[in-house]
Amino acid sequence: MDRAEAHSGFGCLSCKGSWLPKKYIDSLQYTKEFDPKNFWLELTNKQHHSEITNCPSSCGALHKVEDFKGISYCPKCYGMWFESACLKAWLKKYPTKHDNISATNVPDTIGGIFDVLGF
């Protein structure tokens, strides 16, 4: 377990995968060019199938989305599982916001959980 942007995330030291709760994903809108509402709509409308992997929050089974390689989500709590290196690659898709924000005010979005996972 590690904390990033005041939210808890979980990393697997053996496979280097990571689990992030929905509120962490939603908080990216403050530092990245990311619209969580559109993201969740797009994610849930994609074709997906249940996996045998259980949600780390014990909600049910994770769903794997065909267009999101290496990413699964829980349709009940909307937490997301990222296979090794997928989280870093996914975050790169969204540019960092630079409008009216000084570099000293921008939180380190990729800190915390990445340190534990060795990125």
VOPAGU-2260 file (C-alpha; in pm, 1 decimal, decimal comma):
REM VOPAGU-2260
SITE   aa  ch    i         X         Y         Z
SITE  MET   A    0       0,0       0,0       0,0
SITE  ASP   A    1     118,3     352,7     -77,2
SITE  ARG   A    2     -32,5     698,4     -87,5
SITE  ALA   A    3     -40,4     925,4    -388,6
SITE  GLU   A    4    -220,9    1260,4    -397,0
SITE  ALA   A    5    -377,0    1178,6     -58,0
SITE  HIS   A    6    -539,6     861,1    -192,8
SITE  SER   A    7    -440,7     503,3    -121,5
SITE  GLY   A    8    -317,2     284,7    -400,4
SITE  PHE   A    9    -184,9     -68,3    -395,2
SITE  GLY   A   10     105,3    -222,4    -579,9
SITE  CYS   A   11     216,1    -580,0    -625,1
SITE  LEU   A   12     589,5    -607,7    -568,5
SITE  SER   A   13     614,9    -935,6    -761,5
SITE  CYS   A   14     423,5    -848,9   -1082,6
SITE  LYS   A   15     461,6    -466,4   -1054,6
SITE  GLY   A   16      88,9    -421,3   -1117,7
SITE  SER   A   17    -106,2    -148,0    -940,2
SITE  TRP   A   18    -458,2     -93,6    -809,0
SITE  LEU   A   19    -602,7     256,4    -788,4
SITE  PRO   A   20    -942,6     348,7    -642,8
SITE  LYS   A   21   -1187,7     559,0    -843,0
SITE  LYS   A   22   -1121,3     875,3    -643,3
SITE  TYR   A   23    -753,5     864,9    -744,5
SITE  ILE   A   24    -848,2     827,9   -1111,2
SITE  ASP   A   25   -1099,5    1114,2   -1078,4
SITE  SER   A   26    -838,2    1338,0    -910,4
SITE  LEU   A   27    -623,9    1332,4   -1224,0
SITE  GLN   A   28    -848,9    1605,6   -1364,3
SITE  TYR   A   29    -667,5    1854,0   -1141,1
SITE  THR   A   30    -319,9    1787,2   -1278,4
SITE  LYS   A   31    -380,2    1631,6   -1621,2
SITE  GLU   A   32    -588,5    1716,0   -1927,8
SITE  PHE   A   33    -833,2    1444,7   -1822,8
SITE  ASP   A   34   -1212,0    1443,0   -1803,7
SITE  PRO   A   35   -1315,9    1164,2   -1564,7
SITE  LYS   A   36   -1682,5    1176,2   -1666,1
SITE  ASN   A   37   -1600,4    1113,5   -2033,2
SITE  PHE   A   38   -1336,8     856,1   -1940,7
SITE  TRP   A   39   -1576,9     645,0   -1731,7
SITE  LEU   A   40   -1844,9     671,8   -1999,6
SITE  GLU   A   41   -1601,0     557,2   -2267,4
SITE  LEU   A   42   -1464,9     277,7   -2048,0
SITE  THR   A   43   -1803,0     132,9   -1951,6
SITE  ASN   A   44   -1937,1     150,5   -2308,6
SITE  LYS   A   45   -1647,4     -54,9   -2449,0
SITE  GLN   A   46   -1681,4    -427,4   -2498,5
SITE  HIS   A   47   -1549,8    -607,1   -2192,3
SITE  HIS   A   48   -1561,9    -942,9   -2022,7
SITE  SER   A   49   -1537,4   -1062,6   -1664,2
SITE  GLU   A   50   -1210,7   -1207,4   -1544,4
SITE  ILE   A   51   -1156,3   -1468,0   -1281,2
SITE  THR   A   52    -961,8   -1207,8   -1084,0
SITE  ASN   A   53   -1151,6   -1064,2    -789,3
SITE  CYS   A   54   -1164,6    -693,8    -717,7
SITE  PRO   A   55    -905,8    -604,4    -450,0
SITE  SER   A   56   -1186,9    -415,9    -271,6
SITE  SER   A   57   -1390,9    -741,2    -259,9
SITE  CYS   A   58   -1673,6    -602,9    -476,3
SITE  GLY   A   59   -1684,7    -880,2    -736,1
SITE  ALA   A   60   -1492,0    -971,0   -1050,4
SITE  LEU   A   61   -1274,2    -734,1   -1249,2
SITE  HIS   A   62   -1369,2    -662,0   -1608,6
SITE  LYS   A   63   -1107,8    -653,4   -1881,8
SITE  VAL   A   64   -1169,3    -403,3   -2160,9
SITE  GLU   A   65   -1052,8    -509,6   -2506,2
SITE  ASP   A   66    -934,6    -161,2   -2615,0
SITE  PHE   A   67    -748,8     -92,1   -2289,4
SITE  LYS   A   68    -460,0    -340,5   -2301,8
SITE  GLY   A   69    -336,7    -434,2   -1955,5
SITE  ILE   A   70    -614,2    -249,6   -1773,0
SITE  SER   A   71    -911,6    -394,9   -1585,1
SITE  TYR   A   72   -1175,5    -226,5   -1372,0
SITE  CYS   A   73   -1439,1    -316,1   -1117,7
SITE  PRO   A   74   -1790,4    -221,5   -1238,7
SITE  LYS   A   75   -1907,4    -180,1    -877,5
SITE  CYS   A   76   -1640,4      40,9    -715,6
SITE  TYR   A   77   -1471,6     160,1   -1040,5
SITE  GLY   A   78   -1126,0      87,7    -907,8
SITE  MET   A   79    -872,3       5,5   -1177,8
SITE  TRP   A   80    -601,6    -259,4   -1203,0
SITE  PHE   A   81    -301,8    -179,3   -1422,1
SITE  GLU   A   82     -62,8    -454,1   -1527,0
SITE  SER   A   83     309,0    -378,8   -1502,6
SITE  ALA   A   84     405,5     -51,7   -1677,7
SITE  CYS   A   85      46,2       7,5   -1798,7
SITE  LEU   A   86     -26,7     279,5   -1542,5
SITE  LYS   A   87     272,9     485,6   -1646,5
SITE  ALA   A   88     185,3     441,4   -2016,9
SITE  TRP   A   89    -180,7     528,6   -1953,0
SITE  LEU   A   90     -87,0     848,2   -1765,1
SITE  LYS   A   91     134,9     958,4   -2055,0
SITE  LYS   A   92    -176,4     976,9   -2274,5
SITE  TYR   A   93    -294,3    1278,2   -2075,0
SITE  PRO   A   94     -75,9    1590,9   -2088,7
SITE  THR   A   95       0,6    1773,6   -1766,4
SITE  LYS   A   96    -192,8    2095,6   -1716,7
SITE  HIS   A   97      24,8    2407,5   -1732,2
SITE  ASP   A   98    -238,4    2683,4   -1739,2
SITE  ASN   A   99    -194,7    2941,1   -1463,1
SITE  ILE   A  100     -10,9    2699,8   -1237,9
SITE  SER   A  101     345,9    2743,2   -1125,1
SITE  ALA   A  102     568,4    2438,6   -1113,7
SITE  THR   A  103     586,2    2457,8    -734,9
SITE  ASN   A  104     207,1    2424,9    -702,8
SITE  VAL   A  105     167,4    2110,9    -914,8
SITE  PRO   A  106     154,7    1793,3    -704,9
SITE  ASP   A  107     377,5    1507,8    -809,7
SITE  THR   A  108     111,1    1296,0    -977,8
SITE  ILE   A  109     338,9    1007,0   -1056,3
SITE  GLY   A  110     515,5     997,3    -719,8
SITE  GLY   A  111     426,1     779,8    -425,8
SITE  ILE   A  112     294,1     457,1    -570,2
SITE  PHE   A  113     557,4     455,7    -844,3
SITE  ASP   A  114     834,4     474,1    -585,4
SITE  VAL   A  115     702,9     156,2    -423,1
SITE  LEU   A  116     679,0     -19,1    -759,2
SITE  GLY   A  117    1030,8      78,6    -861,4
SITE  PHE   A  118     943,8     307,2   -1155,8
